[in-house]
């Protein structure tokens, strides 16, 4: 967790040009407590141009599929995309990962190591949004009815 208004930077190694970058914002409640989910942003890497720097402010979203009118705040990101080899980045579209099946179920091709349940929960909320698959939610029901 980074303190508010502190300078921070990180490097994410990408192996596919069609990857998406998930950014989640949480309010840290200390050890032993669930962090409050503030919102998430998903960046489509394929829409970025190499050797360009983007300084963008994006609205945070709570849900993956449902639109909520409640404002969740915004996050300011500075992003720079540099490929080690633009040829390999282009060829990564031809090497799309094929989903593997084991006992009739899909096996995830990407794994993220989490130190504890709190970290796992934060990763799940960032990737999936507030409504996790297989979990009933009244707002999701309303959204489906509206469609």
N, C-alpha and C positions, 0 to 999 in steps of 0.2 A: 504494500500500500504506500502510495506517495502522498506526502502532505500537500495540502491545498496551496496553489500558487508557486510550487517549487519547480525548478527546471528538471525535465526528465526526457530521456530519449531511449529508444531501444531499436534493435535491428531484428527483423523477422526474415529468416531465410525462406524463400519460396521455391518450390520445385515445379510449379505449374503456372502458366500465364493466366489461366482461367480461375485462379484461386480467389477466395473472398477473405477479407480481413474483418474479424468481429471484434468490436471494442465495447466493453461493458463498464458501466459506472456504478459503484456501490458505496454506501455509507458504512464505514467500518464501525462495528459495535463492540469490538474487542473479542478476545478469545472466549469460546464457550457460547457465543450468541450468533445467530444468523445475521449476516450483513443485509442491510436494506437495499433492495434493487432499485436504482434510480432510473436506469434506462440503458438502451443499447443502440449501436450504430453498426451497419454492415456496409463495408466498402468493396465495390467490385473492382478488383485489380486490373481487369481487362480494359476498363475505361480510362485508365491512367496512361500517360505518355512517358516513356523512359527519359531519363535525364531532365525531368521537369520537377519543380518543387511546387507543391500545392499548400496553401495556407487557407483552410476552410473551417467554417463553423456549421455544424450539422445539428438538427434537432434530435433529441433523444426519444426513442420509441420504447414503449413498455411491452408491446405485443408484436409477434411475428407477422400475423395475418390480419389482425383486427386494427382498424383505425380508432384511436381514442382522442377525443377533443381535449382532454386534460393535458396541459403543457407539462412536460417533464424536464424542461431546461434544455441546454445545448452544450455541446462540447467543441472546443477548438482544437484542430489537429493540423500539424504541419507534416506533410508526407513527401518523401522523395523516393522515386522508383529507379533503381539501378540494376540492370541485368548484368551478370558476369559474361553472358553470351546471349546476344539477341537471337542468334540462330537457334540455340537450345530452347529459349523461351517460345519461339514460334513452333518448333517441333514438339513442344510439350502438348499441343493440341492434338497431335496424332497419337500420343501415348496416354490417352485418357485412362484413368484407373478403372478396371473392370470389377464390379462388385462381386465379392466371393460369397459363396453360400456354404454353410456347414449345418447339417441336420435340418435342411429346409429353411434356415434363417439366415438373413444377411449378416455378414461379419464386417464390422467397421474397418476401413482401410487406414484411418487416421486415429491415433490414440494420443491422449494428453495425460501425462503423469501428474497426479494431484497428491499433495502431502496429507490431506485430511478431508473429511466430509465437507467442511466449509468451503474449501477450495473447489471440490467437485461440484457443489451446488452452484457456486459462482460461475464456473465454466458452463454448466448446463443452462443457466439463466441467460448468459451472454449468447450462446449459440442458438437456443430455442426461443428465447423471450420468456415472458412471465407465465404463459400457459404451456405447460409441458405436455407432450403427447401422452395420451392414455389417461389423463387426469381430467375429470369433469370440471367445467367452469361455466357458470351461468352467462357471463359476458360472451363467451365463445358461442353458446347456444343462440343468443340474441343476434350475433353476427351472422351465423349460418341462416337463421330465419330471414334476415334482411336480404340475403342474396336471393 
